[in-house]
Amino acid sequence: MPTVIAIAAHPDDIEFVMAGTLLLLGEAGWDLHYLNLSSGNLGSTTMTPARTARVRRAEAQAAARVLGATWHPPFCNDVEIFYDGRALRRLGAIIREVAPAVVLTHAPQDYMEDHMITSRLAVTAAFVRAMPGYSTTPARPTVRDDVTIYHANPHGLRDGLRRRVHAGAFVNTTSVHARKTAALECHASQGGFLDATQGMSSYVKTMDDLSREVGKQSGRFRRAEGWRRHLHWGFSSEDRDPLRDALGRNYLINAKYEQGLDYGS
């Protein structure tokens, strides 16, 4: 059974831009894993950080159950996801333990540092999976199987400098959108917080609008998630594209992007 792990920064990030693809892989027989690096402890304007972390932990566990995924506990706090040895050794251990064929993670350029650093950590943790001289915490044996990394769309489909980001491929999430929505709705504590801090009057509607916009960009699907495949060196063979192989007609390559004609940062 092939394995996929979604690695995001905060509770609810997976549901916004990755959960539809996870659900389709689950339907195709894949083993699903779900990891937020941060506890989400600062995601409230009314609760203490400690209380917020407990609430958001329970919400993330509920969302993982909706998705049918194995939940992994966080090991950082909000705005304290750092590219350092501690975080890398912890994430490296999880990568070796799960031995994923696919890693889904954030865009390299996004609107906040937690997302971008999570992306960097995921890439490096996958890279060192086969290095016997690299020690993880806890210690785990190396993994030599191929892994392919896919970067999700950034929030708002733009990088931190407002430049448009184009997907390299689109995944048709129309058939699983209701379940994706149900998973996002598990993060009930985020309704008021995102409205107060980021102007999202309805976080569920924000996700729905994003799914429709990406679907429109695909020119084929009603709702979609966008992905960019990481360069293969150090991870897999050049032509390896397991999402294409697993999802079939629900996967559409953006030919212009592949040819460098529709490039996003």
LUMLO-374062 format. One record per residue (C-alpha): x, y, z; residue number from 1. Coordinates in steps of 0.001 Angstrom, whole numbers. Layout:
<node><x>X</x><y>Y</y><z>Z</z><seq>NUM</seq></node>
...
This chain:
<node><x>0</x><y>0</y><z>0</z><seq>1</seq></node>
<node><x>1605</x><y>3326</y><z>-1040</z><seq>2</seq></node>
<node><x>1749</x><y>6046</y><z>1606</z><seq>3</seq></node>
<node><x>1267</x><y>9823</y><z>1457</z><seq>4</seq></node>
<node><x>1888</x><y>12354</y><z>4204</z><seq>5</seq></node>
<node><x>532</x><y>15894</y><z>4242</z><seq>6</seq></node>
<node><x>2880</x><y>18216</y><z>6156</z><seq>7</seq></node>
<node><x>1468</x><y>21647</y><z>6957</z><seq>8</seq></node>
<node><x>2147</x><y>24412</y><z>9439</z><seq>9</seq></node>
<node><x>-1126</x><y>24877</y><z>11358</z><seq>10</seq></node>
<node><x>-4315</x><y>22986</y><z>12118</z><seq>11</seq></node>
<node><x>-6698</x><y>23705</y><z>9169</z><seq>12</seq></node>
<node><x>-3941</x><y>24316</y><z>6569</z><seq>13</seq></node>
<node><x>-4239</x><y>20775</y><z>5200</z><seq>14</seq></node>
<node><x>-7998</x><y>21162</y><z>4826</z><seq>15</seq></node>
<node><x>-7653</x><y>24423</y><z>2887</z><seq>16</seq></node>
<node><x>-5308</x><y>23269</y><z>117</z><seq>17</seq></node>
<node><x>-4439</x><y>19550</y><z>426</z><seq>18</seq></node>
<node><x>-7355</x><y>17527</y><z>1810</z><seq>19</seq></node>
<node><x>-9118</x><y>16894</y><z>-1496</z><seq>20</seq></node>
<node><x>-6034</x><y>15242</y><z>-2938</z><seq>21</seq></node>
<node><x>-5606</x><y>13194</y><z>235</z><seq>22</seq></node>
<node><x>-9198</x><y>11965</y><z>1</z><seq>23</seq></node>
<node><x>-8794</x><y>10909</y><z>-3627</z><seq>24</seq></node>
<node><x>-5605</x><y>9025</y><z>-2787</z><seq>25</seq></node>
<node><x>-7466</x><y>7333</y><z>52</z><seq>26</seq></node>
<node><x>-10128</x><y>6202</y><z>-2404</z><seq>27</seq></node>
<node><x>-7314</x><y>4824</y><z>-4574</z><seq>28</seq></node>
<node><x>-6119</x><y>2654</y><z>-1684</z><seq>29</seq></node>
<node><x>-3307</x><y>4808</y><z>-297</z><seq>30</seq></node>
<node><x>-2387</x><y>5003</y><z>3380</z><seq>31</seq></node>
<node><x>-2903</x><y>8617</y><z>4546</z><seq>32</seq></node>
<node><x>-891</x><y>10528</y><z>7157</z><seq>33</seq></node>
<node><x>-1623</x><y>13991</y><z>8577</z><seq>34</seq></node>
<node><x>879</x><y>16290</y><z>10309</z><seq>35</seq></node>
<node><x>715</x><y>19920</y><z>11407</z><seq>36</seq></node>
<node><x>4070</x><y>21091</y><z>12728</z><seq>37</seq></node>
<node><x>2499</x><y>23721</y><z>14997</z><seq>38</seq></node>
<node><x>99</x><y>23247</y><z>17871</z><seq>39</seq></node>
<node><x>-1870</x><y>26287</y><z>16693</z><seq>40</seq></node>
<node><x>-1522</x><y>27757</y><z>20187</z><seq>41</seq></node>
<node><x>-1875</x><y>31395</y><z>19069</z><seq>42</seq></node>
<node><x>-5009</x><y>30831</y><z>17004</z><seq>43</seq></node>
<node><x>-7473</x><y>32520</y><z>19312</z><seq>44</seq></node>
<node><x>-8328</x><y>36020</y><z>20509</z><seq>45</seq></node>
<node><x>-10259</x><y>34752</y><z>23528</z><seq>46</seq></node>
<node><x>-8485</x><y>31644</y><z>24885</z><seq>47</seq></node>
<node><x>-5064</x><y>31300</y><z>26485</z><seq>48</seq></node>
<node><x>-2343</x><y>29740</y><z>24300</z><seq>49</seq></node>
<node><x>-2397</x><y>26554</y><z>26378</z><seq>50</seq></node>
<node><x>-6173</x><y>26216</y><z>26075</z><seq>51</seq></node>
<node><x>-6050</x><y>27051</y><z>22383</z><seq>52</seq></node>
<node><x>-3465</x><y>24326</y><z>21767</z><seq>53</seq></node>
<node><x>-5670</x><y>21735</y><z>23474</z><seq>54</seq></node>
<node><x>-8754</x><y>22777</y><z>21500</z><seq>55</seq></node>
<node><x>-6943</x><y>22843</y><z>18192</z><seq>56</seq></node>
<node><x>-5323</x><y>19474</y><z>18872</z><seq>57</seq></node>
<node><x>-8756</x><y>17910</y><z>19334</z><seq>58</seq></node>
<node><x>-10060</x><y>19646</y><z>16208</z><seq>59</seq></node>
<node><x>-7126</x><y>18394</y><z>14122</z><seq>60</seq></node>
<node><x>-7609</x><y>14856</y><z>15394</z><seq>61</seq></node>
<node><x>-11288</x><y>15037</y><z>14448</z><seq>62</seq></node>
<node><x>-10411</x><y>16335</y><z>10980</z><seq>63</seq></node>
<node><x>-7895</x><y>13528</y><z>10464</z><seq>64</seq></node>
<node><x>-10611</x><y>11017</y><z>11330</z><seq>65</seq></node>
<node><x>-12925</x><y>12566</y><z>8735</z><seq>66</seq></node>
<node><x>-10152</x><y>12237</y><z>6162</z><seq>67</seq></node>
<node><x>-9314</x><y>8685</y><z>7221</z><seq>68</seq></node>
<node><x>-5727</x><y>9683</y><z>7971</z><seq>69</seq></node>
<node><x>-3267</x><y>8803</y><z>10727</z><seq>70</seq></node>
<node><x>-2721</x><y>11902</y><z>12872</z><seq>71</seq></node>
<node><x>790</x><y>12825</y><z>14048</z><seq>72</seq></node>
<node><x>1251</x><y>15227</y><z>16988</z><seq>73</seq></node>
<node><x>2800</x><y>18680</y><z>16465</z><seq>74</seq></node>
<node><x>6166</x><y>19612</y><z>17929</z><seq>75</seq></node>
<node><x>6309</x><y>23400</y><z>17413</z><seq>76</seq></node>
<node><x>4218</x><y>26429</y><z>18350</z><seq>77</seq></node>
<node><x>2805</x><y>29176</y><z>16154</z><seq>78</seq></node>
<node><x>5448</x><y>31562</y><z>14722</z><seq>79</seq></node>
<node><x>8104</x><y>29269</y><z>16237</z><seq>80</seq></node>
<node><x>8510</x><y>26883</y><z>13325</z><seq>81</seq></node>
<node><x>12213</x><y>27360</y><z>12726</z><seq>82</seq></node>
<node><x>14553</x><y>25814</y><z>10200</z><seq>83</seq></node>
<node><x>16878</x><y>24294</y><z>12755</z><seq>84</seq></node>
<node><x>18350</x><y>20972</y><z>13818</z><seq>85</seq></node>
<node><x>15695</x><y>20258</y><z>16436</z><seq>86</seq></node>
<node><x>12759</x><y>20558</y><z>14049</z><seq>87</seq></node>
<node><x>14555</x><y>18799</y><z>11220</z><seq>88</seq></node>
<node><x>15513</x><y>15806</y><z>13355</z><seq>89</seq></node>
<node><x>11950</x><y>15455</y><z>14622</z><seq>90</seq></node>
<node><x>10445</x><y>15674</y><z>11145</z><seq>91</seq></node>
<node><x>13147</x><y>13448</y><z>9692</z><seq>92</seq></node>
<node><x>12153</x><y>10713</y><z>12141</z><seq>93</seq></node>
<node><x>8524</x><y>10909</y><z>11028</z><seq>94</seq></node>
<node><x>9484</x><y>10749</y><z>7347</z><seq>95</seq></node>
<node><x>11607</x><y>7666</y><z>7965</z><seq>96</seq></node>
<node><x>8893</x><y>6034</y><z>10041</z><seq>97</seq></node>
<node><x>6106</x><y>6697</y><z>7523</z><seq>98</seq></node>
<node><x>8312</x><y>6102</y><z>4434</z><seq>99</seq></node>
<node><x>5972</x><y>8057</y><z>2133</z><seq>100</seq></node>
<node><x>5913</x><y>7715</y><z>-1633</z><seq>101</seq></node>
<node><x>4464</x><y>11241</y><z>-1727</z><seq>102</seq></node>
<node><x>4898</x><y>14292</y><z>488</z><seq>103</seq></node>
<node><x>2320</x><y>17079</y><z>183</z><seq>104</seq></node>
<node><x>3390</x><y>20384</y><z>1705</z><seq>105</seq></node>
<node><x>3165</x><y>24165</y><z>1458</z><seq>106</seq></node>
<node><x>4356</x><y>26380</y><z>-1371</z><seq>107</seq></node>
<node><x>7985</x><y>27556</y><z>-1077</z><seq>108</seq></node>
<node><x>6694</x><y>31156</y><z>-1211</z><seq>109</seq></node>
<node><x>3550</x><y>32037</y><z>742</z><seq>110</seq></node>
<node><x>2130</x><y>34845</y><z>2820</z><seq>111</seq></node>
<node><x>3653</x><y>33798</y><z>6142</z><seq>112</seq></node>
<node><x>6913</x><y>32383</y><z>7404</z><seq>113</seq></node>
<node><x>5440</x><y>29349</y><z>9172</z><seq>114</seq></node>
<node><x>4195</x><y>28014</y><z>5829</z><seq>115</seq></node>
<node><x>7458</x><y>28625</y><z>3990</z><seq>116</seq></node>
<node><x>9667</x><y>27167</y><z>6704</z><seq>117</seq></node>
<node><x>7432</x><y>24108</y><z>6928</z><seq>118</seq></node>
<node><x>7952</x><y>23644</y><z>3193</z><seq>119</seq></node>
<node><x>11734</x><y>23864</y><z>3600</z><seq>120</seq></node>
<node><x>11738</x><y>21433</y><z>6524</z><seq>121</seq></node>
<node><x>9607</x><y>18928</y><z>4600</z><seq>122</seq></node>
<node><x>11955</x><y>19033</y><z>1619</z><seq>123</seq></node>
<node><x>15105</x><y>18568</y><z>3689</z><seq>124</seq></node>
<node><x>13573</x><y>15875</y><z>5902</z><seq>125</seq></node>
<node><x>12688</x><y>13925</y><z>2770</z><seq>126</seq></node>
<node><x>16182</x><y>14487</y><z>1379</z><seq>127</seq></node>
<node><x>17963</x><y>13071</y><z>4455</z><seq>128</seq></node>
<node><x>15701</x><y>10025</y><z>4701</z><seq>129</seq></node>
<node><x>18404</x><y>7835</y><z>3118</z><seq>130</seq></node>
<node><x>21488</x><y>9368</y><z>4780</z><seq>131</seq></node>
<node><x>22781</x><y>6886</y><z>7378</z><seq>132</seq></node>
<node><x>25032</x><y>9523</y><z>8929</z><seq>133</seq></node>
<node><x>22092</x><y>11769</y><z>9763</z><seq>134</seq></node>
<node><x>20547</x><y>11083</y><z>13183</z><seq>135</seq></node>
<node><x>16864</x><y>11720</y><z>13802</z><seq>136</seq></node>
<node><x>14935</x><y>12245</y><z>17039</z><seq>137</seq></node>
<node><x>13962</x><y>9591</y><z>17925</z><seq>138</seq></node>
<node><x>16381</x><y>7420</y><z>15974</z><seq>139</seq></node>
<node><x>14859</x><y>5728</y><z>12944</z><seq>140</seq></node>
<node><x>16440</x><y>3532</y><z>10250</z><seq>141</seq></node>
<node><x>17048</x><y>5092</y><z>6850</z><seq>142</seq></node>
<node><x>14612</x><y>4729</y><z>3950</z><seq>143</seq></node>
<node><x>15870</x><y>4395</y><z>377</z><seq>144</seq></node>
<node><x>12575</x><y>4256</y><z>-1525</z><seq>145</seq></node>
<node><x>11724</x><y>7050</y><z>-3957</z><seq>146</seq></node>
<node><x>9687</x><y>9989</y><z>-2695</z><seq>147</seq></node>
<node><x>8017</x><y>12756</y><z>-4698</z><seq>148</seq></node>
<node><x>7277</x><y>16143</y><z>-3144</z><seq>149</seq></node>
<node><x>4355</x><y>18298</y><z>-4268</z><seq>150</seq></node>
<node><x>3910</x><y>21921</y><z>-3208</z><seq>151</seq></node>
<node><x>356</x><y>23212</y><z>-2751</z><seq>152</seq></node>
<node><x>-943</x><y>26557</y><z>-3950</z><seq>153</seq></node>
<node><x>-119</x><y>29479</y><z>-1651</z><seq>154</seq></node>
<node><x>-2952</x><y>31269</y><z>80</z><seq>155</seq></node>
<node><x>-4620</x><y>33656</y><z>-2364</z><seq>156</seq></node>
<node><x>-2701</x><y>32037</y><z>-5257</z><seq>157</seq></node>
<node><x>50</x><y>34636</y><z>-4871</z><seq>158</seq></node>
<node><x>3468</x><y>34726</y><z>-3276</z><seq>159</seq></node>
<node><x>4505</x><y>37138</y><z>-541</z><seq>160</seq></node>
<node><x>5261</x><y>39831</y><z>-3136</z><seq>161</seq></node>
<node><x>1770</x><y>39571</y><z>-4696</z><seq>162</seq></node>
<node><x>2987</x><y>37773</y><z>-7807</z><seq>163</seq></node>
<node><x>578</x><y>35275</y><z>-9327</z><seq>164</seq></node>
<node><x>1514</x><y>31617</y><z>-8786</z><seq>165</seq></node>
<node><x>409</x><y>29084</y><z>-11403</z><seq>166</seq></node>
<node><x>-143</x><y>25408</y><z>-10668</z><seq>167</seq></node>
<node><x>1920</x><y>22805</y><z>-12476</z><seq>168</seq></node>
<node><x>-956</x><y>20362</y><z>-12233</z><seq>169</seq></node>
<node><x>-4580</x><y>20329</y><z>-11116</z><seq>170</seq></node>
<node><x>-6404</x><y>17682</y><z>-9080</z><seq>171</seq></node>
<node><x>-10163</x><y>17434</y><z>-9544</z><seq>172</seq></node>
<node><x>-11585</x><y>17578</y><z>-5995</z><seq>173</seq></node>
<node><x>-15235</x><y>18017</y><z>-6998</z><seq>174</seq></node>
<node><x>-16330</x><y>14528</y><z>-5947</z><seq>175</seq></node>
<node><x>-14765</x><y>14815</y><z>-2472</z><seq>176</seq></node>
<node><x>-15519</x><y>18478</y><z>-1804</z><seq>177</seq></node>
<node><x>-18253</x><y>17734</y><z>736</z><seq>178</seq></node>
<node><x>-15880</x><y>15583</y><z>2799</z><seq>179</seq></node>
<node><x>-13125</x><y>18183</y><z>2466</z><seq>180</seq></node>
<node><x>-15578</x><y>20774</y><z>3790</z><seq>181</seq></node>
<node><x>-16584</x><y>18499</y><z>6672</z><seq>182</seq></node>
<node><x>-12931</x><y>18124</y><z>7652</z><seq>183</seq></node>
<node><x>-12400</x><y>21888</y><z>7576</z><seq>184</seq></node>
<node><x>-15533</x><y>22443</y><z>9665</z><seq>185</seq></node>
<node><x>-13913</x><y>20395</y><z>12441</z><seq>186</seq></node>
<node><x>-11702</x><y>23444</y><z>13061</z><seq>187</seq></node>
<node><x>-14587</x><y>25389</y><z>14568</z><seq>188</seq></node>
<node><x>-12374</x><y>27556</y><z>16774</z><seq>189</seq></node>
<node><x>-10981</x><y>29211</y><z>13665</z><seq>190</seq></node>
<node><x>-14204</x><y>30896</y><z>12556</z><seq>191</seq></node>
<node><x>-13988</x><y>33985</y><z>14732</z><seq>192</seq></node>
<node><x>-10199</x><y>34083</y><z>14836</z><seq>193</seq></node>
<node><x>-9703</x><y>34211</y><z>11058</z><seq>194</seq></node>
<node><x>-12434</x><y>36810</y><z>10726</z><seq>195</seq></node>
<node><x>-10831</x><y>39014</y><z>13384</z><seq>196</seq></node>
<node><x>-7210</x><y>38648</y><z>12272</z><seq>197</seq></node>
<node><x>-7273</x><y>37971</y><z>8521</z><seq>198</seq></node>
<node><x>-10620</x><y>39247</y><z>7317</z><seq>199</seq></node>
<node><x>-12038</x><y>35841</y><z>6447</z><seq>200</seq></node>
<node><x>-15718</x><y>36346</y><z>7218</z><seq>201</seq></node>
<node><x>-16292</x><y>32633</y><z>6641</z><seq>202</seq></node>
<node><x>-13265</x><y>30374</y><z>6512</z><seq>203</seq></node>
<node><x>-15322</x><y>27609</y><z>4895</z><seq>204</seq></node>
<node><x>-16487</x><y>29979</y><z>2157</z><seq>205</seq></node>
<node><x>-12887</x><y>31123</y><z>1660</z><seq>206</seq></node>
<node><x>-11839</x><y>27525</y><z>1027</z><seq>207</seq></node>
<node><x>-14802</x><y>26960</y><z>-1291</z><seq>208</seq></node>
<node><x>-14010</x><y>30089</y><z>-3290</z><seq>209</seq></node>
<node><x>-10369</x><y>29018</y><z>-3609</z><seq>210</seq></node>
<node><x>-11387</x><y>25554</y><z>-4814</z><seq>211</seq></node>
<node><x>-13667</x><y>27090</y><z>-7434</z><seq>212</seq></node>
<node><x>-10977</x><y>29530</y><z>-8601</z><seq>213</seq></node>
<node><x>-8403</x><y>26767</y><z>-9035</z><seq>214</seq></node>
<node><x>-11010</x><y>24684</y><z>-10838</z><seq>215</seq></node>
<node><x>-11633</x><y>27590</y><z>-13188</z><seq>216</seq></node>
<node><x>-7906</x><y>27894</y><z>-13853</z><seq>217</seq></node>
<node><x>-7777</x><y>24238</y><z>-14832</z><seq>218</seq></node>
<node><x>-10290</x><y>24851</y><z>-17618</z><seq>219</seq></node>
<node><x>-11830</x><y>21453</y><z>-16911</z><seq>220</seq></node>
<node><x>-12768</x><y>20878</y><z>-13271</z><seq>221</seq></node>
<node><x>-15465</x><y>22539</y><z>-11161</z><seq>222</seq></node>
<node><x>-13318</x><y>22459</y><z>-8019</z><seq>223</seq></node>
<node><x>-9634</x><y>21675</y><z>-7802</z><seq>224</seq></node>
<node><x>-6387</x><y>21828</y><z>-5867</z><seq>225</seq></node>
<node><x>-3193</x><y>22978</y><z>-7559</z><seq>226</seq></node>
<node><x>233</x><y>21394</y><z>-7182</z><seq>227</seq></node>
<node><x>3816</x><y>21961</y><z>-8265</z><seq>228</seq></node>
<node><x>6188</x><y>19012</y><z>-8321</z><seq>229</seq></node>
<node><x>9547</x><y>19505</y><z>-6625</z><seq>230</seq></node>
<node><x>12703</x><y>18878</y><z>-8647</z><seq>231</seq></node>
<node><x>13559</x><y>15175</y><z>-8591</z><seq>232</seq></node>
<node><x>17275</x><y>15280</y><z>-7722</z><seq>233</seq></node>
<node><x>17920</x><y>13438</y><z>-4476</z><seq>234</seq></node>
<node><x>14362</x><y>12145</y><z>-4269</z><seq>235</seq></node>
<node><x>13301</x><y>10039</y><z>-7266</z><seq>236</seq></node>
<node><x>13651</x><y>9410</y><z>-10976</z><seq>237</seq></node>
<node><x>13061</x><y>12391</y><z>-13243</z><seq>238</seq></node>
<node><x>9762</x><y>11294</y><z>-14780</z><seq>239</seq></node>
<node><x>8162</x><y>10001</y><z>-11585</z><seq>240</seq></node>
<node><x>4722</x><y>11557</y><z>-11025</z><seq>241</seq></node>
<node><x>2745</x><y>9331</y><z>-8635</z><seq>242</seq></node>
<node><x>-268</x><y>11676</y><z>-8407</z><seq>243</seq></node>
<node><x>-686</x><y>11339</y><z>-12163</z><seq>244</seq></node>
<node><x>-437</x><y>7564</y><z>-11942</z><seq>245</seq></node>
<node><x>-2803</x><y>7238</y><z>-8973</z><seq>246</seq></node>
<node><x>-5490</x><y>9766</y><z>-9918</z><seq>247</seq></node>
<node><x>-5797</x><y>9268</y><z>-13668</z><seq>248</seq></node>
<node><x>-8500</x><y>11482</y><z>-15185</z><seq>249</seq></node>
<node><x>-8707</x><y>13516</y><z>-11971</z><seq>250</seq></node>
<node><x>-5154</x><y>14799</y><z>-12612</z><seq>251</seq></node>
<node><x>-4461</x><y>17416</y><z>-15260</z><seq>252</seq></node>
<node><x>-955</x><y>18649</y><z>-16080</z><seq>253</seq></node>
<node><x>-627</x><y>22340</y><z>-16913</z><seq>254</seq></node>
<node><x>1328</x><y>21913</y><z>-20140</z><seq>255</seq></node>
<node><x>2250</x><y>25611</y><z>-20308</z><seq>256</seq></node>
<node><x>3808</x><y>25458</y><z>-16865</z><seq>257</seq></node>
<node><x>5756</x><y>22318</y><z>-17725</z><seq>258</seq></node>
<node><x>7156</x><y>24111</y><z>-20782</z><seq>259</seq></node>
<node><x>8047</x><y>27197</y><z>-18756</z><seq>260</seq></node>
<node><x>5439</x><y>29309</y><z>-20556</z><seq>261</seq></node>
<node><x>3108</x><y>29843</y><z>-17599</z><seq>262</seq></node>
<node><x>5633</x><y>30217</y><z>-14828</z><seq>263</seq></node>
<node><x>4775</x><y>31309</y><z>-11308</z><seq>264</seq></node>
<node><x>7273</x><y>32099</y><z>-8564</z><seq>265</seq></node>
